[in-house]
Amino acid sequence: MRTTLKTIGLALSLALAGLAPKAQGQNPFRGGERLKYNMSYGFIDGGAAEMRLMETQVNGKPVLYARAVGYTTGVTHAIYNIYDVYSSVFDPVSLKPYRAIRDVEEGRYKRYNVVTYDHQGQTLNSQAKGVQAFEGEIFDVVSGFYYARRELFHDLVPNQVIKLQTYFADEFWNMEIIYKGIETIETELGDIECMKFLPLVEPGRVFDREDDLKVWISNDRNRIPVRIQMDLIIGSFVADLVEYENLVYDLEFED
């Protein structure tokens, strides 16, 4: 059971990693937005996740501050405690990150790291690994999630592959995401038309196949995750949207 739940914790971290980038448009989000998800493993309700976005200032400069949290609850929490936090401070116009923090606790495993970004100098500074150079655009997983909502999910055709660069878990992570088309997802809030994406993962200890992680994004102007499904070697793990607050646009439901 402990190994199973640790695997779920890793999958949850991947789910929180979101998607990512490309240009500049009107933000489909605003300060005060909150998204909450229930996590289930088969018939077991074992956790929750929440994303919050706030408008604030750093050294007198306006910034966006986002915080994503995933944690176990109930019996699952008692057996194997998971509390993962990812936060990011980023520019409200370019959405490029200034600072990202990863603070995870999974059973006895704990990891805390702060990464600062110098986009003009094309370097990042990780407390864990020091200064590292990068080329092109790079995002942490949280700022990349918001950037993706604004810039990535438009004018796509089925089986189109999106490639992007992030820095996650103290490593450069070059993701490939396949757009699979439109599907309607049934939730406790109502039926929501969604775009389906397959972020490719590495088969092995957690996943059996590279397409075992699936993400459904609302096919409206909000572009919010509605469902995340991880088909693990040990079974299926699902995160469903159950609450939302302060969206820029009304969430669209099918009749």
Backbone torsions as a table, in degrees:
resi	resn	phi	psi	omega
1	MET	NA	-40.7	-178.6
2	ARG	-63.4	-41.3	178.3
3	THR	-65.1	-40.8	178.6
4	THR	-59.2	-47.8	-177.1
5	LEU	-70.3	-32.6	176.2
6	LYS	-65.8	-37.7	175.9
7	THR	-61.9	-42.4	177.1
8	ILE	-61.1	-39.6	179.1
9	GLY	-61.0	-42.0	177.8
10	LEU	-64.3	-41.6	178.4
11	ALA	-63.4	-38.4	176.9
12	LEU	-61.3	-41.1	177.1
13	SER	-60.1	-40.5	178.2
14	LEU	-65.5	-39.0	179.4
15	ALA	-62.7	-39.9	179.9
16	LEU	-70.0	-14.4	-178.1
17	ALA	-67.9	-16.7	174.9
18	GLY	62.0	-146.7	-178.7
19	LEU	-132.6	-149.9	174.9
20	ALA	-173.3	-143.5	-129.7
21	PRO	-100.9	172.5	157.2
22	LYS	178.1	-40.4	-179.5
23	ALA	-143.4	-139.8	180.0
24	GLN	-144.6	130.4	178.1
25	GLY	-147.0	-156.7	178.7
26	GLN	-84.8	131.5	-177.4
27	ASN	-66.9	128.4	176.1
28	PRO	-88.0	25.5	-178.8
29	PHE	-149.4	166.5	-179.9
30	ARG	-153.1	165.5	177.3
31	GLY	-58.3	138.5	-177.6
32	GLY	99.3	-9.2	177.9
33	GLU	-65.7	136.8	177.0
34	ARG	-137.6	132.2	176.8
35	LEU	-123.9	129.6	-179.7
36	LYS	-124.8	141.7	-176.4
37	TYR	-130.5	142.2	169.9
38	ASN	-97.0	139.1	-180.0
39	MET	-106.3	137.0	177.5
40	SER	-138.0	145.2	175.9
41	TYR	-120.3	101.0	-172.1
42	GLY	65.9	-123.5	178.6
43	PHE	-94.3	5.6	-175.9
44	ILE	-98.9	122.6	171.4
45	ASP	-85.2	113.0	-170.0
46	GLY	-129.0	7.2	-177.7
47	GLY	-177.3	180.0	179.6
48	ALA	-151.1	162.0	176.0
49	ALA	-143.4	151.4	-178.4
50	GLU	-147.4	141.6	175.5
51	MET	-124.7	130.2	178.7
52	ARG	-125.9	144.2	178.0
53	LEU	-125.8	131.3	-177.9
54	MET	-131.0	148.5	172.8
55	GLU	-98.8	129.8	-178.6
56	THR	-150.8	-166.9	178.8
57	GLN	-134.9	147.3	173.3
58	VAL	-129.9	119.4	-176.5
59	ASN	53.5	40.3	177.8
60	GLY	77.7	4.0	-177.4
61	LYS	-106.6	130.0	179.3
62	PRO	-66.0	136.7	178.8
63	VAL	-141.8	165.7	169.2
64	LEU	-105.3	137.5	177.8
65	TYR	-121.9	121.3	-179.0
66	ALA	-120.2	144.4	-178.5
67	ARG	-137.6	124.3	178.0
68	ALA	-115.6	128.4	-176.5
69	VAL	-128.1	135.1	172.8
70	GLY	-130.2	135.2	-174.3
71	TYR	-153.0	153.7	175.8
72	THR	-82.6	157.4	178.5
73	THR	-138.9	164.8	172.6
74	GLY	59.2	-137.8	-177.5
75	VAL	-62.3	-40.4	179.1
76	THR	-58.2	-43.2	179.1
77	HIS	-62.4	-39.9	-178.8
78	ALA	-66.3	-33.6	-178.3
79	ILE	-80.6	-43.4	-176.4
80	TYR	-151.2	106.7	-174.7
81	ASN	-78.5	128.8	174.2
82	ILE	-127.7	129.3	174.8
83	TYR	-146.1	98.6	-176.3
84	ASP	-109.8	132.6	-180.0
85	VAL	-129.2	128.9	174.2
86	TYR	-124.4	127.6	179.6
87	SER	-133.9	157.3	-176.9
88	SER	-150.8	140.0	170.2
89	VAL	-111.3	124.8	-174.4
90	PHE	-145.1	163.6	-176.4
91	ASP	-69.5	134.0	-177.0
92	PRO	-73.0	-13.3	-180.0
93	VAL	-100.8	-58.9	-179.3
94	SER	-79.1	-23.3	-175.9
95	LEU	67.3	12.5	176.5
96	LYS	-77.0	141.1	-174.1
97	PRO	-76.6	144.6	169.2
98	TYR	-95.7	-42.1	-177.3
99	ARG	-150.2	139.9	177.4
100	ALA	-132.2	141.8	-179.8
101	ILE	-125.6	132.7	173.3
102	ARG	-116.6	119.4	-176.9
103	ASP	-133.2	99.3	-173.4
104	VAL	-121.5	144.9	175.8
105	GLU	-138.2	113.9	-178.2
106	GLU	-132.3	98.0	-173.3
107	GLY	63.6	-125.0	178.6
108	ARG	-85.4	-10.7	-178.5
109	TYR	-82.1	128.2	175.9
110	LYS	-133.3	142.4	179.7
111	ARG	-148.4	129.5	177.3
112	TYR	-133.6	129.3	179.0
113	ASN	-150.6	144.0	177.1
114	VAL	-118.6	133.2	178.8
115	VAL	-124.0	128.2	174.8
116	THR	-111.2	148.9	-172.7
117	TYR	-119.2	135.0	172.3
118	ASP	-118.8	93.4	-174.6
119	HIS	-72.2	-32.4	178.1
120	GLN	-68.4	-40.7	178.6
121	GLY	-84.8	-4.2	178.8
122	GLN	57.5	43.0	175.4
123	THR	-137.0	158.0	170.1
124	LEU	-130.0	154.5	-178.5
125	ASN	-123.3	109.5	178.5
126	SER	-99.2	129.9	176.9
127	GLN	-59.2	-29.4	-177.6
128	ALA	-82.0	-34.5	-171.6
129	LYS	-126.8	0.7	176.6
130	GLY	82.1	-163.2	-176.1
131	VAL	-79.4	133.0	179.4
132	GLN	-136.2	142.4	179.7
133	ALA	-90.1	151.3	174.0
134	PHE	-141.6	163.5	177.4
135	GLU	-118.9	145.4	178.1
136	GLY	75.3	-153.7	-179.6
137	GLU	-92.0	142.1	177.5
138	ILE	-143.0	146.6	-178.7
139	PHE	-135.8	150.4	164.6
140	ASP	-76.6	169.7	-171.3
141	VAL	-68.5	-27.3	-178.4
142	VAL	-79.1	-52.8	177.4
143	SER	-61.7	-34.6	177.4
144	GLY	-62.4	-34.8	177.5
145	PHE	-60.5	-46.2	-179.7
146	TYR	-71.2	-36.8	177.5
147	TYR	-63.5	-38.2	178.3
148	ALA	-62.2	-42.6	-179.9
149	ARG	-60.1	-35.2	-178.1
150	ARG	-82.1	-36.7	-167.2
151	GLU	-118.2	-23.2	-167.0
152	LEU	-92.1	-34.3	-167.3
153	PHE	-94.3	54.6	-179.5
154	HIS	-137.4	143.8	170.9
155	ASP	54.4	45.4	179.7
156	LEU	-98.5	152.9	174.3
157	VAL	-120.3	148.1	-178.5
158	PRO	-52.1	137.9	179.6
159	ASN	73.9	9.4	172.7
160	GLN	-67.3	136.5	-178.8
161	VAL	-103.5	127.4	178.7
162	ILE	-108.0	128.1	179.5
163	LYS	-113.7	140.6	-178.3
164	LEU	-155.1	160.0	-176.8
165	GLN	-115.0	126.3	174.5
166	THR	-131.6	168.6	171.9
167	TYR	-119.5	115.3	-171.8
168	PHE	-141.4	136.7	177.7
169	ALA	53.6	42.6	175.7
170	ASP	67.7	22.2	179.9
171	GLU	-143.8	153.2	170.1
172	PHE	-71.5	132.2	-175.6
173	TRP	-128.9	103.9	178.2
174	ASN	-89.9	104.6	-175.7
175	MET	-91.0	152.3	169.5
176	GLU	-125.3	128.9	-176.0
177	ILE	-125.7	129.1	-179.5
178	ILE	-104.3	127.5	174.9
179	TYR	-85.9	127.5	-173.2
180	LYS	-109.6	-4.5	178.1
181	GLY	115.9	-165.3	-173.8
182	ILE	-101.8	135.3	173.9
183	GLU	-139.9	149.5	174.3
184	THR	-95.9	128.1	-178.0
185	ILE	-108.6	128.8	175.6
186	GLU	-85.9	123.2	177.4
187	THR	-127.6	170.3	177.6
188	GLU	-69.7	-13.1	176.5
189	LEU	-86.1	-23.7	-176.1
190	GLY	141.6	177.5	179.3
191	ASP	-84.1	130.6	-175.5
192	ILE	-127.3	127.0	175.3
193	GLU	-73.6	130.3	-172.4
194	CYS	-133.0	156.9	167.1
195	MET	-93.5	133.4	-177.6
196	LYS	-101.2	131.5	179.2
197	PHE	-126.0	147.4	174.2
198	LEU	-118.8	96.0	171.6
199	PRO	-72.4	117.9	-176.0
200	LEU	-68.5	135.4	-179.3
201	VAL	-121.5	166.9	-179.2
202	GLU	-90.6	118.6	177.2
203	PRO	-63.2	150.3	180.0
204	GLY	155.7	-120.8	-172.0
205	ARG	-68.4	-32.9	-175.6
206	VAL	-105.3	-50.9	-176.6
207	PHE	-104.4	148.3	178.8
208	ASP	-87.2	-37.2	-179.1
209	ARG	-130.0	161.1	-176.1
210	GLU	-72.2	-15.0	179.6
211	ASP	-105.9	27.6	-176.7
212	ASP	-85.9	0.4	174.1
213	LEU	-111.6	126.1	-177.2
214	LYS	-129.4	140.4	-179.6
215	VAL	-132.4	131.4	177.1
216	TRP	-110.7	123.2	-177.9
217	ILE	-110.8	133.0	-178.1
218	SER	-56.6	132.1	-178.0
219	ASN	-88.8	58.2	175.8
220	ASP	-139.5	-168.0	-175.9
221	ARG	-75.7	-13.6	179.4
222	ASN	-78.1	-37.2	-180.0
223	ARG	54.9	54.0	179.5
224	ILE	-105.3	148.4	175.0
225	PRO	-64.5	131.1	178.7
226	VAL	-104.5	-38.2	178.6
227	ARG	-147.4	142.9	172.3
228	ILE	-127.3	125.7	-178.7
229	GLN	-124.7	129.8	177.9
230	MET	-118.6	111.2	177.7
231	ASP	-89.3	92.5	-174.6
232	LEU	-86.4	167.6	175.7
233	ILE	-58.3	-32.8	-175.9
234	ILE	-95.1	0.2	180.0
235	GLY	140.1	-178.3	-175.6
236	SER	-98.5	135.7	-179.2
237	PHE	-122.8	127.5	-172.4
238	VAL	-127.9	138.3	172.9
239	ALA	-118.7	122.6	-178.0
240	ASP	-118.1	139.2	175.4
241	LEU	-64.8	128.6	-179.9
242	VAL	-125.4	-20.6	179.0
243	GLU	-146.9	151.2	173.6
244	TYR	-153.1	151.4	179.3
245	GLU	-141.5	145.6	168.7
246	ASN	56.2	45.1	171.7
247	LEU	-72.9	153.5	177.6
248	VAL	-67.5	-39.4	-179.4
249	TYR	-119.6	153.6	174.3
250	ASP	-61.4	134.8	177.2
251	LEU	-69.6	131.7	-174.7
252	GLU	-91.2	130.5	178.1
253	PHE	-117.0	148.7	176.6
254	GLU	-82.4	148.4	179.4
255	ASP	-70.2	NA	NA
